[in-house]
Each structure stands twice: as C-alpha cells, then as structure tokens.
Amino acid sequence: MEERQVLHVLVDELPDDELTAAKRFLEHLRFRHKDSLRVLLDEAPLDDEPVTEEDLAAIREGLAEKARGEVVSHEEAERLLMGSK
C-alpha cells in the first residue's frame, strides 16, 4: 500500500476526538516548508547557555517589581520608547 493510502486509512481510523489535533499537525507539516522563518526556528539549536546567579537575581527582582505593581503597560512602554505624548 502506498504511503498516502496508509495515511488515509490511519486518519479514517482515528477517534473523532483526535481529528482536530491530527488536522493541526498535518497543516503544520504542509505549511512548514513554505515558512522559512518557521523552518529556521525549528532547526535552530536549543539555547544551552546556563542560567547564572546574576540572571536569577534579575528574574527575582523583576517578579518582585511586578508584585509591587511597578509595571508599565505595553502602550505606555511604546509611548516612552517612541517619545510620543
């Protein structure tokens, strides 16, 4: 049996509650080669650089600032960065 025919049989045998997941996966495979950025991201090596104590301290400080309400909205950050009113 040809590969495409085997796939058709497999899809026909899937339980109904798995069809959406199968459709999404097949769409991903179908369009993956057309999106060069997606291909680059998929093939990029994982970031294996270790997290340093300095990184952890910065993360903790950011979380503490958030907990204290010391945050800026996305819109406010854009305004500050772009120098708009």
C-alpha positions as CSV (number, residue, x, y, z in Angstrom):
1,M,0.0,0.0,0.0
2,E,1.3,3.5,-0.9
3,E,2.3,5.8,1.9
4,R,-0.5,8.3,1.1
5,Q,-3.1,5.5,1.2
6,V,-1.8,4.3,4.6
7,L,-2.2,7.8,5.9
8,H,-5.8,8.0,4.6
9,V,-6.5,4.7,6.4
10,L,-4.9,6.0,9.6
11,V,-7.0,9.2,9.5
12,D,-10.2,7.2,8.8
13,E,-9.5,5.1,11.9
14,L,-8.8,8.0,14.3
15,P,-11.3,8.6,17.1
16,D,-13.4,11.7,16.5
17,D,-11.9,13.5,19.5
18,E,-8.4,13.2,17.9
19,L,-9.4,14.7,14.5
20,T,-8.7,18.3,15.4
21,A,-5.2,17.5,16.7
22,A,-4.4,15.4,13.6
23,K,-5.7,18.2,11.3
24,R,-3.5,20.8,13.1
25,F,-0.4,18.6,12.9
26,L,-1.0,17.8,9.2
27,E,-1.4,21.6,8.5
28,H,1.8,22.2,10.3
29,L,3.6,19.7,8.2
30,R,2.0,21.0,5.0
31,F,3.0,24.7,5.6
32,R,6.2,24.2,7.4
33,H,8.4,24.2,4.3
34,K,6.7,27.4,3.0
35,D,7.6,29.5,6.0
36,S,11.4,29.9,6.0
37,L,11.3,31.6,9.4
38,R,9.5,28.7,10.9
39,V,12.0,26.3,9.4
40,L,14.9,28.3,10.8
41,L,13.3,28.4,14.2
42,D,12.5,24.7,14.2
43,E,16.1,23.8,13.2
44,A,17.8,26.3,15.5
45,P,19.8,24.6,18.3
46,L,18.3,24.9,21.8
47,D,19.8,27.6,24.0
48,D,22.0,25.6,26.2
49,E,23.7,28.5,27.9
50,P,23.4,28.0,31.7
51,V,21.3,30.4,33.8
52,T,23.7,32.4,36.1
53,E,23.1,33.6,39.6
54,E,23.0,37.1,38.1
55,D,20.2,36.0,35.7
56,L,18.3,34.5,38.6
57,A,18.7,37.7,40.7
58,A,17.4,39.8,37.8
59,I,14.4,37.5,37.3
60,R,13.6,37.6,41.1
61,E,13.9,41.4,41.0
62,G,11.5,41.7,38.0
63,L,9.0,39.4,39.7
64,A,9.2,41.5,42.9
65,E,8.7,44.7,40.9
66,K,5.6,43.1,39.3
67,A,4.3,42.0,42.7
68,R,4.7,45.6,44.0
69,G,2.8,46.9,41.0
70,E,5.8,48.6,39.5
71,V,4.9,47.8,35.9
72,V,4.3,49.7,32.7
73,S,1.7,48.7,30.2
74,H,2.7,47.8,26.6
75,E,1.1,51.0,25.4
76,E,3.0,53.1,27.9
77,A,6.3,51.4,27.1
78,E,5.7,52.1,23.4
79,R,4.9,55.7,24.2
80,L,8.1,56.1,26.3
81,L,10.3,54.4,23.7
82,M,8.9,56.3,20.8
83,G,9.0,59.6,22.6
84,S,5.3,60.3,21.9
85,K,2.9,62.1,24.2
